[in-house]
């Protein structure tokens, strides 16, 4: 498939405001692509140049891309910069400035009318350039790609280099398209995706008719299994009448550790490689007496002098590229392991009780790593006592697990139920919501947004439905930086995957997730969460708590969860 043809599909996706049309367009696009092109098509449709686990980016700032556009157009950099201030989008700028013609940078990208695979290869080459003169070489590679990509292709190549495609396409949308293209049940595609965590691999295997062969592999992260929640503690006993394992719930970062030989990789909840951020965890996992193993757990900030766990915000200071060792020394992390998913072979179909027994055999309690604390009981009163002991030790609460349950990647089932401080106190529930719009501020907020329109995720429909409007809880610093933070997600129209009755001053593609607290869930004619009889569910008196940069939009609270909390 020619890159220009691929861009025809991207333009259709950008213009559509219909979720159904989006799935149809993606299906047609996948059907036209060859099997060997599927990875590139899948990744680039999402604005990526590789699987999320590799976290490959071009590392090109807008200023570098603007210089590439000037090189490709032959124009003066001052004029191109001036035009950018008017246009505001590097893709539209590239389309406006570059007219094609001779390619003086052919040695950097030799294709004259590139196909999808060749542009994908070029973008990965951009990402790999390092060392002396790397900045200049990157600018010339991109200039060559822009010259040869055609009018429409320049728009999307420039955006791809910037990592901002403005499509509004998500993983589930691609799976919808694959299902349409190859007549494969979406549930089967989801199962494969959750096991390997690589949308490109699933697309390629679908084209080859080999989706059933996708399995668990070291260094390819598995989608995390998730927990349900309940309003009343008695519901836990109803769901687990034959007993439960009650584990400590930590206020940290979910980490999946993969070990093969002496090589260890750590992956976040979003499947991003975060190995370099937790050297003490890597060192601890290396010591495990197993050749190939996958662990699931939580990294928690820990004060060894006071022997107490610290809050999530403290741990997030470890999210950095530089001075990692310095911060590791000042904010140590403990890896609390609560599951084992692979030990020479997949353990996903093994019972929790069997996996835990193996985990305790392999992972011994140490300074930097230990099995998660737990009790096993049939008595809900004993579970409640353990829960309050956890709160006293600065933990979030507990996770109750069915000893007979298997590990279902990506699933949120009654096999796991979380019980946190917020639920027990009945003062507030917390929700992870997605920012889909903003309203202009007034008075002292006149230079920023006054409130954010936020949504929950409807997994069945693969859409984001509005749930609340958040305007309180932000610090002055958070307010001052809000417009800059959200700018990369701006959309000039309502995104196709957003369902909203309200019309904010600014729309956003579903990208940014934040945690909010609220007083109660009610019904509202202006919100669309679980919309029935001209009313949706809404959160009253919402208050911002923190940004959840560790979560993708599709990992936010679901409409189904909100329904359960309301009932």
Secondary structure by P-SEA (a helix, b strand, c coil): ccaaaaaaaaaaaaacccaaaaaaaaaaaaaaccccaaaaaaaaaacccccccccccccccaaaaaaaaaaaacccaaaaaaaaaaaccaaaaaaacccccccccccccccccccaaaaaaaaaaaaaccccaaaaaaaaaaaaaaaaccaaaaaaaaaaaaccccccccaaaaaaaaaaaccccaaaaaaaaaacccaaaaaaaaaacccccccccccccccccbbbbbccaaaaaaacccbbbbbbbbcbbbbbbbbcccbbbbbcccccccccccaaaaaaaaacccccbbbbbbbbbbbcccccccccccccccccccaaaaaaaabbbbbbcccccccccccccccaaaaaaaaaaccccccccccccccccccaaaaaaaaaaaaaacccbbbbbccccccccccccccbbbbcccccccccccccccccbbbbbcccccccccbbbbbbbcccccbbbbcccccccccaaaaaaccccccccccccccccccccccccbbbcccbbbbbbbcbbbbbccccccccccbbbbbcbbbbccccccccccccccaaaaaaaac
